[in-house]
Amino acid sequence: RLLGERGYHVRAFLVGKREDMTPDCRAMEEKLIASGITLEKFDPEDILARTWVLTCDGIMDALFGVGLNRAVGGDFKTAIEWINRVSNTIPVVSCDIPSGLHADTGAVMGVSVKAWTTVTFSCAKPGLYLNEGRAYSGEVKIVDIGIPGDLIHEMIYRVPERVEVY
C-alpha cells in the first residue's frame, strides 16, 4: 500500500482463503483498497500473473509471520516457487522473515523464499542466522516499529514463573 501511495504500480496477491485472514490482515486489506489497490486472489494457473512476476521490478514477500511451524504446501508452495524462479534477477524483500523459514531454528519448512533482503521488525529472529536461514535471508535490516525496548527485553529474557522438574 505504501509503495502504491508513492506512485509505484503495485499488485498484491492473497495466497490462501479469504476466510482464513486474520483481523489484522483484513484491516490491512481495507487500507489497501482505500489506497486504490485490489488484493487479488492468487491463481497458480494464471499465465498473465506469472508473466507479470517475470517482468516486475521487485517482489515483496509477506506470506507468513514468524509463527510458521509446519511444512509449506499447496498454493503457498507454488507462490514461493514462483518467487524463487526469478529471485536471481529480480530483487526480493521479505518482511520479518523469509516465508517458509522457521523463525527460531532457520530450518526450511519444505520450501522457503530466497530473499535479497529481509526487513525484520524490532529485533532479529534467530532463524535469520541459524542453519539454512543465513542463505535464505540475504541482507538483514532490523527496523524499529515502535515496540518499547523493555517489552522486547521481557519477551526475549522471560523466565517462567514456575519450572517443574520431573
C-alpha positions as CSV (number, residue, x, y, z in Angstrom):
1,R,0.0,0.0,0.0
2,L,2.7,2.4,0.9
3,L,4.6,1.8,-2.3
4,G,1.3,2.4,-4.3
5,E,0.8,5.7,-2.4
6,R,4.3,6.7,-3.5
7,G,3.4,6.2,-7.2
8,Y,4.6,2.7,-7.8
9,H,2.5,0.3,-9.8
10,V,1.7,-2.4,-7.2
11,R,-0.1,-5.8,-7.4
12,A,-0.9,-7.6,-4.2
13,F,-1.9,-11.3,-4.2
14,L,-3.8,-13.2,-1.5
15,V,-2.5,-16.7,-1.2
16,G,-4.9,-18.9,0.7
17,K,-8.5,-18.5,1.7
18,R,-10.0,-15.1,2.4
19,E,-12.0,-16.6,5.3
20,D,-8.6,-17.6,6.9
21,M,-7.4,-13.9,7.0
22,T,-6.6,-12.6,10.5
23,P,-8.3,-9.5,11.7
24,D,-5.0,-7.6,11.2
25,C,-4.8,-8.8,7.7
26,R,-8.4,-7.8,7.0
27,A,-7.6,-4.3,8.4
28,M,-4.6,-4.0,6.1
29,E,-6.7,-5.1,3.1
30,E,-9.2,-2.3,3.9
31,K,-6.3,0.2,3.8
32,L,-5.0,-1.3,0.6
33,I,-8.5,-1.0,-1.1
34,A,-8.8,2.6,0.2
35,S,-5.5,3.4,-1.5
36,G,-6.8,2.0,-4.8
37,I,-5.1,-1.4,-4.8
38,T,-7.0,-4.6,-5.0
39,L,-6.0,-7.7,-3.2
40,E,-6.1,-10.3,-6.0
41,K,-6.7,-13.9,-5.4
42,F,-3.6,-15.9,-6.2
43,D,-4.2,-18.4,-9.1
44,P,-1.3,-20.7,-9.8
45,E,-2.8,-21.3,-13.3
46,D,-2.9,-17.6,-14.3
47,I,-0.3,-17.3,-17.1
48,L,-0.7,-13.5,-17.2
49,A,0.1,-13.1,-13.5
50,R,3.1,-15.5,-13.9
51,T,4.3,-13.4,-16.8
52,W,3.9,-10.2,-14.8
53,V,6.0,-11.7,-12.0
54,L,8.7,-12.3,-14.5
55,T,8.7,-8.7,-15.6
56,C,8.2,-6.8,-12.3
57,D,11.0,-4.7,-10.7
58,G,10.8,-6.2,-7.3
59,I,8.8,-8.6,-5.1
60,M,7.8,-8.2,-1.5
61,D,7.3,-11.4,0.4
62,A,4.8,-11.4,3.3
63,L,3.1,-14.8,3.1
64,F,3.6,-15.9,6.7
65,G,4.5,-14.5,10.0
66,V,7.1,-15.7,12.5
67,G,4.9,-18.5,13.8
68,L,5.2,-21.0,10.9
69,N,5.7,-24.5,12.3
70,R,4.7,-26.8,9.5
71,A,5.9,-27.7,6.0
72,V,4.7,-25.3,3.3
73,G,2.3,-26.8,0.8
74,G,-0.4,-26.1,-1.8
75,D,-0.7,-22.6,-3.3
76,F,1.8,-21.3,-0.7
77,K,4.5,-23.6,-2.0
78,T,3.6,-22.7,-5.6
79,A,3.8,-18.9,-4.8
80,I,7.2,-19.4,-3.2
81,E,8.4,-21.4,-6.2
82,W,7.3,-18.6,-8.5
83,I,9.3,-16.1,-6.4
84,N,12.4,-18.3,-6.3
85,R,12.4,-18.8,-10.1
86,V,13.0,-15.1,-10.5
87,S,14.9,-14.3,-7.4
88,N,18.3,-14.5,-9.1
89,T,17.4,-11.5,-11.3
90,I,14.5,-9.6,-9.5
91,P,15.1,-8.2,-6.0
92,V,13.0,-10.0,-3.3
93,V,12.4,-8.3,0.0
94,S,11.0,-10.5,2.8
95,C,9.0,-9.0,5.7
96,D,10.2,-10.1,9.1
97,I,11.5,-13.5,7.9
98,P,11.5,-15.2,4.5
99,S,8.3,-17.2,4.1
100,G,8.9,-20.8,4.7
101,L,11.8,-20.3,7.1
102,H,11.4,-21.2,10.7
103,A,12.0,-18.1,12.8
104,D,13.7,-19.8,15.7
105,T,15.8,-22.5,14.0
106,G,16.4,-21.3,10.5
107,A,15.2,-24.6,9.1
108,V,13.4,-24.5,5.7
109,M,9.9,-25.8,6.2
110,G,9.7,-27.7,2.9
111,V,10.4,-24.6,0.7
112,S,11.4,-21.0,1.6
113,V,11.7,-17.7,-0.2
114,K,15.2,-16.8,-1.1
115,A,15.4,-13.1,-0.3
116,W,17.9,-10.5,-1.3
117,T,17.0,-8.5,1.8
118,T,15.0,-9.3,4.9
119,V,13.5,-6.4,6.8
120,T,12.8,-7.7,10.3
121,F,10.9,-5.9,12.9
122,S,12.1,-4.7,16.3
123,C,14.7,-7.4,16.8
124,A,16.5,-10.1,14.8
125,K,15.0,-13.5,14.8
126,P,17.5,-16.4,15.4
127,G,16.3,-18.2,12.3
128,L,17.8,-15.4,10.1
129,Y,21.2,-16.5,11.2
130,L,21.0,-20.2,12.1
131,N,21.1,-23.3,9.8
132,E,19.8,-22.5,6.3
133,G,18.4,-19.2,7.5
134,R,21.6,-17.3,6.6
135,A,21.5,-18.5,3.0
136,Y,17.8,-17.6,2.6
137,S,17.6,-14.2,4.4
138,G,20.0,-12.1,2.3
139,E,21.0,-8.8,3.9
140,V,19.2,-8.4,7.2
141,K,17.9,-5.0,8.2
142,I,16.4,-4.5,11.7
143,V,13.7,-1.8,11.8
144,D,12.2,-0.3,14.9
145,I,8.4,-0.3,14.6
146,G,7.7,1.3,18.0
147,I,7.6,-1.7,20.3
148,P,9.1,-0.5,23.7
149,G,12.5,-1.8,24.4
150,D,11.6,-3.0,27.9
151,L,8.8,-5.1,26.4
152,I,11.1,-6.7,23.8
153,H,13.7,-7.4,26.6
154,E,11.0,-9.0,28.7
155,M,9.8,-11.2,25.9
156,I,13.3,-12.4,25.0
157,Y,14.5,-13.0,28.5
158,R,11.3,-14.1,30.1
159,V,11.8,-16.7,32.8
160,P,8.8,-19.0,33.5
161,E,7.3,-18.3,37.0
162,R,7.4,-21.9,37.9
163,V,9.6,-24.6,36.4
164,E,8.8,-28.2,37.2
165,V,11.4,-30.9,37.0
166,Y,10.4,-34.5,36.5
